[in-house]
Amino acid sequence: MYVREDVARAIRLLQTKTVPIEEIITATFDLADAAKAFRASDDPEQVKVLVTVGTSVPTTA
């Protein structure tokens, strides 16, 4: 189980670019495609599947 300190550390790692977020987010879906996003998250090749709301992030699968 994650605790507050874990989340704070993860945020710091992303902010300082110690961990490149571009390599962690492996697929992005619009909210309208949330069902596809959940199916994609079952794929072991996916690290982080992101569901966006009202943004213009390119969609990948």
C-alpha positions in Angstrom: 0.0 0.0 0.0 1.2 3.5 -0.9 1.6 6.1 1.9 1.7 9.9 1.6 5.5 9.8 1.6 5.6 7.5 -1.4 3.4 9.8 -3.4 5.4 12.8 -2.4 8.6 11.1 -3.5 7.1 10.0 -6.8 6.0 13.6 -7.5 9.6 14.9 -6.7 11.1 12.3 -9.0 8.9 13.4 -11.8 9.4 17.1 -11.1 13.1 16.8 -11.2 13.0 14.6 -14.3 14.9 11.9 -12.5 12.2 9.6 -13.9 11.2 10.7 -17.4 7.4 10.8 -17.5 7.4 10.3 -21.3 8.7 6.8 -20.7 6.1 6.0 -18.0 3.0 7.1 -19.8 2.7 4.4 -22.5 -0.9 5.1 -23.7 -3.3 8.1 -23.5 -7.0 8.0 -24.0 -9.8 10.5 -23.9 -12.5 10.0 -21.2 -14.9 8.9 -24.0 -12.5 6.0 -24.6 -12.2 5.0 -20.9 -13.3 1.4 -21.6 -10.5 1.1 -24.1 -8.0 2.5 -21.6 -9.0 0.0 -18.9 -8.6 -2.9 -21.5 -5.2 -1.4 -22.4 -4.1 -1.3 -18.8 -4.4 -5.1 -18.7 -1.6 -5.3 -21.2 1.7 -6.1 -19.5 3.5 -3.9 -22.0 1.7 -0.8 -20.6 3.4 1.0 -17.7 0.9 3.8 -17.2 -2.3 4.3 -19.1 -3.6 7.9 -18.8 -7.2 8.9 -19.2 -7.5 12.6 -20.0 -10.5 14.9 -19.5 -10.9 18.0 -21.7 -7.3 18.1 -23.0 -5.8 17.9 -26.4 -3.2 15.1 -25.5 -2.6 12.9 -28.5 -4.3 9.5 -28.2 -2.2 6.3 -28.5 -3.0 2.7 -28.1 
